Amino acid sequence: MQINTNLDAAFTARQLSGAENTLTRAYRRLSSGLRINSAADDAAGLAISERMTGQIRGSRQAARNANDGISLLQTADGSLSSVSDALQRIRELSVQAANDTNSSSDRQALQDEARQLVQEISRMGETAEFNGEKIFSQSHSSIGGDPNKRAVLDGMRIGWLSSSETRIAQYYGIQGGGEKMYIGVSSFTDGPGNIAAFVGPPSQPGYFQDLQVDMADATPANLPNGGTYPFYTDRTVMHEMVHAVMNSAITQSVPTWFKEGSAEFIHGADERLKIDIAAAGGGAAGMAAVVGSVNGAGWASDSQHYSGAYVKVRYLHDQLKAAGAGGIKGLMQYLNKNPGSDLDTALQSLIGKNLATFESDFQANGVAYIQNRINLTNADTGAVGGLDADGGPEQTADSIVPFGGGKGYDPNDVLSGFKETFENLGGGAGSRQVSFQIGAKAGENLQVELGAVNAFALGIDDTDLSTGAGASVSIVHVDEALAYVNKQRARIGAQLSRLETAVTNLQSSEQNLIASRSRIQDTDYAAETAGLARSQILQQAAGGLIAQTKVTGQLVLGLLRA
């Protein structure tokens, strides 16, 4: 027995201390609701739970960000809806103005309303804001691209091509066989005053041929005719369409004078002929020079040769009519249906003369033909089917290619005989990039593109309803603007749907993370209260036993008394 060291008291004190520590920890957990109140409670658990807390709070803020983004896009969509309504009204006014029952004052009234709507579209696009920031891009880049090129393509889409095809089918009886044709305005130029347009080999794989317009000869476009006397882009396009259709419908080789003369005869070339006769000295001598320029198979691409070819084909047209062969139309159809024959064979079959005899007749009678059959003083152009050539309606430089005539405007299907592709001018309204942070980590964002919607960007700043031609152009431009706005709205709608999905996903992720963190960090009250009761009992028991450990010392005193 010893008194310096009371092992029982030491052991009991240690147990009491442990019970008190356990009791203290239970009190902290039960009072705070947290299983981990300091790093000492669970170092690894603390690190994991804190990382989860960052993810939870980041997800919560990302959801708020996404909801803010939804609000911004809803504001943008509301503005675009108003722009769309204004565009629909401008289109309605354009359709009304295109009707020739309207007087000049009527069209001016329509133009005044349209101008106000155009200005309001610009105002909405330039002032729409969210939280003090402009919503849309403020760029003035046009969806139509270069205005002159756009005007020429508009002319071809709105009527030049379809009117040409219709006229060729009516008076020549032939049309394309469904081949692919590329139509461009940027790939060719030889300067002003030379080749204004051409049909030639395809510039891209898979196409049958190209139709290219030289913008050096078509600027400014001056719709609806594409120019003024003596140059008209619409007639140039009709000329080239004859080549395009003949390339498809007539596979055999024919003389150049026949191809070029037919292309001139479709729209008439009296103005050119008059100028070339004067340039060659005028009178009979000038006429003889024009006729003689197409004597035989030789060809030079100058204006005199084109005039000579025009007169020669027109002379042939009358010869064919006199023989009951249906004029130039009968010849074109014969060549189309008899691909094994040449022009010589066709003429022998239709007028009983071979090509050489016809050539001699024309050289002998060409000057007299111009003097007696071609009227160079009236407004008729001398086109096939017109007043001078066939006793039909007068065909003037303005009326020969109806603007908005033919098949009509459809950007995907202008022609019946060809599958055409128009050059993409590369025009586009500027756009503004907006980034929405929709995740808890860096880089978890959504890029949103908001384009410009002012009148310049939409390509409607030059809307002109004061003429029927201007109204037709306006319909086309408004359709393009509506397609652009609708595309914007569709993209915004998709992004709204994505953001709403992102919010739902963030909320679900947050809920799951909270549940995971709770299992690590939160107090289990059932377990802790059971532990508390146990610790309280142990504390009380240890306290009582410490008192009992004094008995050993009392026994030692008893021994000493003895």
Secondary structure as UniProt FT lines:
FT   HELIX           7..32
FT   TURN            39..41
FT   HELIX           43..97
FT   TURN            100..101
FT   HELIX           104..127
FT   STRAND          129..130
FT   TURN            131..132
FT   STRAND          133..134
FT   TURN            143..144
FT   HELIX           147..155
FT   HELIX           156..160
FT   HELIX           161..172
FT   STRAND          179..184
FT   TURN            192..193
FT   STRAND          197..200
FT   TURN            205..206
FT   STRAND          209..213
FT   HELIX           215..217
FT   TURN            223..226
FT   TURN            229..230
FT   HELIX           233..249
FT   HELIX           256..265
FT   TURN            266..267
FT   HELIX           270..279
FT   TURN            280..281
FT   HELIX           283..292
FT   TURN            293..294
FT   HELIX           303..322
FT   TURN            323..324
FT   HELIX           327..337
FT   TURN            339..340
FT   HELIX           343..351
FT   HELIX           355..373
FT   TURN            384..385
FT   HELIX           387..390
FT   TURN            397..399
FT   TURN            403..404
FT   TURN            406..407
FT   TURN            411..412
FT   STRAND          418..422
FT   STRAND          431..437
FT   TURN            442..443
FT   STRAND          445..451
FT   HELIX           455..458
FT   TURN            461..462
FT   HELIX           468..521
FT   HELIX           525..548
FT   TURN            549..550
FT   HELIX           551..561
//
